Amino acid sequence: MKIVIIGNGIAGSSAARHIRKISNHEIVMISEETDYFFSRTALMYVYMGHMKFEHTQPYENDFWEKNRISLIQGKVTALNTGNRTLEVTGHGEIQYDRLVIATGSKPNFFGWKGQESKGVQGLYFRQDLESMEAFSADTRNAVIVGGGLIGIEMAEMFHSRHIPVTFLVREKSFWNIVLPEEESQMVNRHIRLQKGVNLMLENELKEIIPDENGRVKAIVTGKGETIVCQFVGITAGVHPNTELLKGSDIEVNRGILVNEFLQTNIPEIYAIGDCAELRNPAAHRRPVEAVWYTGKLMAPILAKNICGESVPYIQGVWFNSAKFFEIEYQVYGEINPTLKPEEDIIYWEHPKGDKSIRIVWDKSTQNVKGFNLMGIRYRQEVCEKWIASGTSILSVLENLGTANFDPEFFDEYESELLKKYESQTGIKVHLKRKRGLDSVKALFSGKIVK
């Protein structure tokens, strides 16, 4: 059987690897962007001088040949589901028995006047990094539109080269569609006061003004201000890259619609990663989840299904991580920007205002639902175990040291959190002093009670 994969990002490359682990099928991976898979999340560190582009490639170039995975660089221009063929620039017609679409996302552009000007772009593809590098040579001021995770990365990139940044965010506080109020305000303070970024909240882009050569020279905000700049970063979210499927008989909503086995309405065609949309997502989960972790988790399930074993994809416990300059962020489980009536919460913030712990639980069952961490790391496997197994808030607090990383390198704040809980509820909790890998092993062996 010949399996063709369109896209060599984390989803497509992981799918190829897992298919090879369990089969001898012919595998062909097609990418318009690059010859080899690279870590998209590491692009910012190339710009900042922390690594070279080749360092973002997790595998040696000969890895793919050794594992009998053929690589083709070219653009897929046509898909014929009837005769199971693709048209690829420079390579002609390619036949498949099974097809995996892993085309990822594309940045959102909303039809702003002047958005086609030179120096106006998103940050998603390798070519975007190269373009940003070229324009940075004579950029004296940059504007970033949109307050998401790619926007904060771009701001840090410019900051590393001492290029002043203006951030246009239409919400009242940074990323408050995801972060609760306290954490959002923490990010506001950090990027304004610590990093000197000109954060303009409740404001948005109205127009981009080019110079006589077509290069951006200024923007006009929704409030009528004119801001001189030589670069505009468009980071107002992304959408599934489904352009290839226009006019095809593959069903598309926002993304490519797939069932629990990651199949489209055409049985021999599958979709995973940012471009896929689940027909029946789990409760409290989105049908399109454009994050690195989702693409990686889908890949081994897809491999089993495409090789003949019927295994449903289960979204499991939500997890994401990011970095707001120096403040690391982790979320496990269900954390809403606004607390629901059926939920209770404990929130502790460091006196310096740069670290916090938020734990949310269900009032009726007392079972923990989610963790939100700013500037503090907890072990993923421990937090997910507690949420998935319905662990009570009291048991979590007693065993919180289990989640902590090695205290030799990471400060501990469990005692402060327990004091906050006691003052909030009147219930005194005694912290069990188990930490590190031994306590994690105990948790998974069942020696630490729920």
C-alpha positions in Angstrom: 0.0 0.0 0.0 1.2 3.5 -0.9 0.6 6.2 1.7 1.1 9.8 0.7 1.3 12.5 3.4 0.8 16.2 2.5 2.8 18.3 5.0 6.0 17.6 6.9 5.2 19.5 10.1 4.9 17.8 13.5 1.6 16.1 12.5 2.7 14.8 9.1 6.3 13.8 10.2 5.0 12.1 13.3 2.5 10.2 11.2 5.2 9.0 8.8 7.4 7.8 11.7 4.5 5.9 13.4 3.3 4.3 10.2 6.9 3.1 9.6 7.1 1.7 13.1 4.2 -0.7 12.5 4.2 -1.4 8.8 6.3 -1.8 5.7 4.0 0.3 3.5 5.5 2.7 1.0 5.5 6.2 2.5 5.8 9.5 0.6 5.8 12.9 2.3 5.3 16.1 0.3 6.1 19.6 1.5 6.1 22.9 -0.3 7.9 24.6 2.6 11.1 22.8 3.3 13.0 19.6 2.5 13.0 18.3 6.0 10.8 18.5 9.1 11.8 21.2 11.6 10.4 22.5 14.9 8.2 25.4 14.1 8.1 26.6 17.7 11.9 27.1 17.5 11.9 29.7 14.7 12.0 32.5 17.1 15.3 31.3 18.6 16.9 31.2 15.2 16.1 34.9 14.8 17.3 35.6 18.3 20.7 34.0 17.6 20.3 31.1 20.1 20.5 28.4 17.4 21.0 27.9 13.7 18.1 26.7 11.5 19.6 23.3 11.1 19.5 22.9 14.9 15.7 23.0 14.7 15.7 19.7 12.7 15.2 16.9 15.3 16.5 14.3 12.9 19.6 13.9 10.7 18.9 14.4 7.0 19.5 10.7 6.3 17.0 9.6 8.9 14.2 9.6 6.3 16.1 7.5 3.8 17.1 5.0 6.4 13.5 4.6 7.4 12.4 4.4 3.8 10.3 7.5 3.9 10.5 9.3 0.5 10.6 13.1 0.6 9.3 15.4 -2.1 9.5 19.2 -2.1 6.8 20.7 -4.2 3.3 22.2 -4.2 0.3 20.0 -4.5 -1.8 21.8 -7.1 -4.6 19.3 -7.7 -6.3 16.4 -5.9 -8.4 13.9 -7.7 -10.2 11.6 -5.3 -11.8 9.6 -8.0 -8.5 8.1 -9.4 -6.5 8.7 -6.2 -3.9 11.0 -7.6 -2.2 14.3 -6.8 -0.6 16.8 -9.1 2.7 18.2 -7.7 4.8 20.9 -9.2 8.0 19.5 -10.7 6.9 15.9 -10.0 3.8 15.4 -12.1 1.1 13.0 -11.1 1.5 11.0 -7.9 -0.8 8.1 -7.1 -1.8 7.1 -3.6 -3.8 4.3 -1.9 -4.2 6.2 1.4 -3.8 10.0 1.7 -3.0 12.0 4.9 -3.6 15.7 4.8 -1.5 17.6 7.4 -1.3 21.0 5.8 -1.4 23.0 9.1 -2.6 26.5 9.5 -2.3 29.9 7.8 -2.3 33.4 9.5 -5.5 35.3 9.5 -5.7 38.4 7.3 -8.9 40.4 7.5 -8.8 42.5 4.3 -7.2 45.6 5.8 -6.4 48.3 3.3 -2.7 48.0 2.5 -2.2 44.5 3.9 -0.4 43.5 0.7 2.4 46.0 1.4 6.0 44.8 1.8 6.9 44.3 5.4 3.5 43.0 6.3 3.4 39.3 7.3 2.7 36.6 9.8 5.1 34.2 11.4 4.3 30.6 10.6 6.4 29.3 7.8 10.2 29.2 7.4 9.8 31.7 4.6 8.2 34.1 7.1 11.3 33.9 9.2 13.5 34.6 6.3 11.4 37.6 5.3 11.3 38.9 8.8 15.1 38.6 8.9 15.5 40.6 5.7 13.1 43.4 6.7 14.6 43.7 10.2 17.8 45.2 8.8 16.2 48.6 8.3 13.2 48.3 10.7 13.3 51.1 13.3 9.8 50.5 14.7 7.6 47.5 14.4 3.8 47.1 15.0 2.3 43.7 16.0 -1.5 43.2 15.4 -3.2 40.6 17.7 -2.5 39.5 21.2 -1.9 35.8 20.9 1.1 33.5 21.4 2.7 34.1 18.0 2.4 37.9 18.7 4.3 37.7 22.0 7.0 35.6 20.3 7.4 38.2 17.6 7.6 40.9 20.2 10.3 39.1 22.0 12.2 38.6 18.7 12.2 42.3 17.9 13.0 43.1 21.6 16.1 40.9 21.3 17.4 43.3 18.6 16.4 46.5 20.4 13.7 47.3 17.8 10.8 49.1 19.6 7.5 47.3 19.4 3.9 48.6 19.5 1.3 45.9 20.3 -2.3 46.4 19.1 -4.7 44.3 21.1 -8.4 44.8 20.7 -9.3 43.1 24.0 -9.3 44.9 27.4 -6.3 42.8 28.6 -3.7 40.6 26.9 -5.1 37.2 25.8 -8.0 37.5 28.2 -10.1 35.2 25.9 -7.9 32.4 27.4 -6.2 33.7 30.5 -8.1 34.5 33.7 -8.0 38.2 34.8 -5.1 37.9 37.2 -2.8 36.1 34.8 -3.7 38.4 32.0 -2.9 41.4 34.1 0.4 39.8 35.0 1.4 39.5 31.3 0.3 43.2 30.8 2.6 44.3 33.5 5.5 42.2 32.4 5.6 43.2 28.8 4.9 46.9 29.6 7.0 47.5 32.7 9.7 44.9 32.4 10.2 44.9 28.6 9.1 48.3 27.5 6.6 47.1 24.9 4.0 49.7 23.9 0.9 47.7 24.6 -2.2 49.4 23.2 -5.2 47.6 24.6 -8.8 48.0 23.2 -7.3 49.1 19.9 -6.9 47.5 16.5 -5.6 48.0 13.0 -7.6 50.1 10.6 -5.3 50.7 7.7 -1.7 50.0 6.5 0.0 52.9 4.6 2.8 52.0 2.1 5.5 54.3 0.8 6.3 55.0 -2.8 8.1 51.6 -3.1 5.3 49.6 -1.6 7.0 49.1 1.8 4.9 49.8 4.9 5.7 53.2 6.4 2.8 53.6 8.9 -0.4 52.2 10.2 -3.7 53.8 11.3 -5.4 52.4 14.4 -9.1 52.1 15.0 -8.9 55.1 17.2 -7.4 57.2 14.5 -3.7 57.3 15.6 -1.0 57.1 13.0 2.0 55.0 14.0 5.2 55.2 11.9 6.7 51.7 11.3 8.6 49.7 8.8 7.2 46.3 9.7 3.7 45.0 10.6 3.4 41.5 12.2 -0.1 40.0 11.6 -0.7 37.6 14.5 -4.5 37.8 14.8 -4.9 34.1 15.0 -4.7 31.3 12.3 -7.1 29.2 10.3 -6.9 25.7 8.9 -5.0 25.5 5.6 -7.7 23.9 3.4 -7.0 25.7 0.1 -6.0 22.5 -1.6 -9.5 21.1 -1.2 -11.5 23.9 -2.9 -13.8 22.3 -5.4 -13.1 18.8 -4.1 -15.6 16.4 -2.7 -13.9 16.3 0.7 -16.2 17.9 3.3 -14.8 21.1 4.9 -16.3 23.3 7.5 -13.7 25.5 9.3 -11.3 22.7 9.0 -11.3 19.3 7.2 -14.1 17.3 8.9 -12.9 14.0 10.3 -14.6 11.3 12.4 -13.2 9.7 15.6 -10.8 7.6 13.4 -9.5 10.8 11.8 -11.1 9.8 8.4 -12.7 12.3 6.1 -15.9 11.6 4.3 -13.7 9.8 1.7 -12.7 6.6 3.6 -9.1 6.4 2.2 -8.3 10.1 3.0 -7.4 11.2 6.5 -6.6 14.6 8.1 -4.7 15.5 11.3 -3.2 18.4 13.0 -4.1 22.1 12.7 -6.1 21.5 9.5 -8.4 18.8 10.9 -11.8 19.5 12.5 -13.4 16.8 14.7 -17.0 16.2 13.9 -17.8 15.2 17.5 -15.3 16.9 19.9 -15.2 16.1 23.6 -17.0 18.3 26.0 -15.2 21.5 26.8 -12.8 20.9 23.8 -12.7 22.7 20.5 -13.2 20.8 17.2 -10.1 22.5 15.8 -7.1 22.6 18.1 -4.2 24.4 16.4 -1.4 23.5 18.8 1.8 21.5 18.4 0.8 18.9 21.0 -2.5 17.9 19.3 -0.8 17.1 16.0 1.7 15.0 17.8 -1.0 13.1 19.7 -3.1 12.4 16.6 -0.2 10.8 14.7 0.1 7.4 16.4 -3.7 7.0 16.4 -3.8 7.8 12.7 -1.0 5.3 12.0 -2.9 2.5 13.6 -6.1 3.3 11.8 -4.4 3.7 8.4 -2.7 0.3 8.9 -5.9 -1.5 9.7 -6.5 -1.2 13.5 -9.6 0.8 14.4 -8.6 3.1 17.3 -10.6 6.2 18.1 -8.8 9.4 18.8 -9.6 10.7 22.3 -8.7 14.2 23.1 -7.9 13.5 26.7 -6.8 16.1 29.2 -6.1 19.5 27.6 -2.5 20.8 27.8 -0.7 23.7 26.4 2.4 25.7 27.2 4.0 29.0 26.1 6.3 31.7 27.2 5.5 35.4 27.7 9.1 36.7 27.6 10.5 35.3 30.9 7.2 34.1 32.3 6.6 30.4 31.4 2.9 29.3 31.1 1.4 25.9 31.5 -2.2 24.9 31.6 -3.7 21.4 32.3 -7.3 20.6 32.1 -10.2 23.0 32.1 -9.4 26.6 33.0 -11.9 29.2 31.8 -11.2 33.0 31.7 -14.2 33.4 34.0 -15.0 31.0 36.8 -18.2 29.0 36.3 -20.9 28.9 39.0 -20.3 25.2 39.6 -16.5 25.7 40.1 -14.3 26.8 43.0 -10.8 28.0 42.9 -7.6 28.7 44.8 -5.3 31.3 43.4 -1.9 32.3 44.8 0.3 35.0 43.3 3.9 35.7 44.3 4.4 39.1 46.0 6.6 40.2 43.0 3.7 39.6 40.7 5.6 37.3 38.2 4.5 33.8 39.4 1.1 32.3 40.2 -0.7 29.0 40.8 -4.4 28.5 40.0 -6.3 25.3 40.8 -9.9 24.9 39.8 -12.2 22.1 41.1 -15.9 21.1 40.9 -17.9 22.3 43.9 -20.2 19.3 44.0 -17.6 16.5 43.6 -14.5 18.4 44.9 -12.6 16.8 42.0 -9.9 18.9 40.4 -10.6 20.2 36.9 -7.5 22.2 36.0 -4.2 23.9 36.8 -3.0 27.2 35.5 0.7 28.0 36.1 2.7 31.2 35.5 6.4 31.2 36.1 6.2 27.8 37.8 6.5 24.3 36.4 4.4 21.2 37.5 4.9 17.8 36.1 2.6 17.1 33.2 2.1 13.4 33.9 1.1 14.1 37.5 -1.4 16.9 36.8 -3.0 14.9 34.0 -3.3 11.8 36.3 -5.1 13.8 39.0 -7.5 15.4 36.5 -8.2 12.1 34.6 -8.8 10.1 37.7 -11.0 12.6 39.5 -8.7 13.4 42.4 -10.1 15.5 45.2 -8.7 19.0 45.8 -7.7 17.9 49.4 -5.7 15.0 48.1 -4.1 17.1 45.4 -3.0 19.8 48.0 -1.7 17.1 50.4 0.4 15.6 47.6 1.3 18.8 45.7 5.0 18.2 46.2 4.6 15.3 43.8 4.0 17.7 40.9 7.0 19.9 41.7 10.2 19.7 39.7 13.5 19.0 41.4 13.6 21.6 44.2 17.4 21.9 43.8 16.6 23.9 40.6 13.1 25.1 41.1 11.7 27.1 44.1 8.7 25.6 46.0 5.6 27.5 46.8 3.3 24.7 48.1 3.3 26.0 51.7 2.2 29.4 50.6 -0.6 27.9 48.5 -1.8 25.8 51.4 -1.9 28.8 53.7 -4.0 30.6 51.1 -6.4 27.6 51.0 -6.7 27.5 54.8 -7.5 31.2 55.0 -10.0 30.8 52.2 -11.8 27.7 53.5 -10.8 27.3 57.2 -9.5 23.8 56.3 -5.9 23.0 57.3 -4.1 20.7 54.9 -0.8 19.0 55.8 1.6 18.7 52.9 3.2 15.3 52.4 6.9 15.9 51.7 7.2 13.6 48.8 8.9 15.1 45.8 10.7 14.2 42.6 10.7 11.0 40.6 10.2 8.6 43.5 6.9 10.3 44.4 5.8 10.3 40.7 6.4 6.5 40.7 4.4 6.2 43.9 1.5 8.1 42.4 1.4 5.9 39.3 1.7 2.7 41.4 -1.3 3.8 43.4 0.5 4.3 46.7 -0.7 8.0 46.8 -4.4 8.0 47.3 -6.9 10.0 45.4 
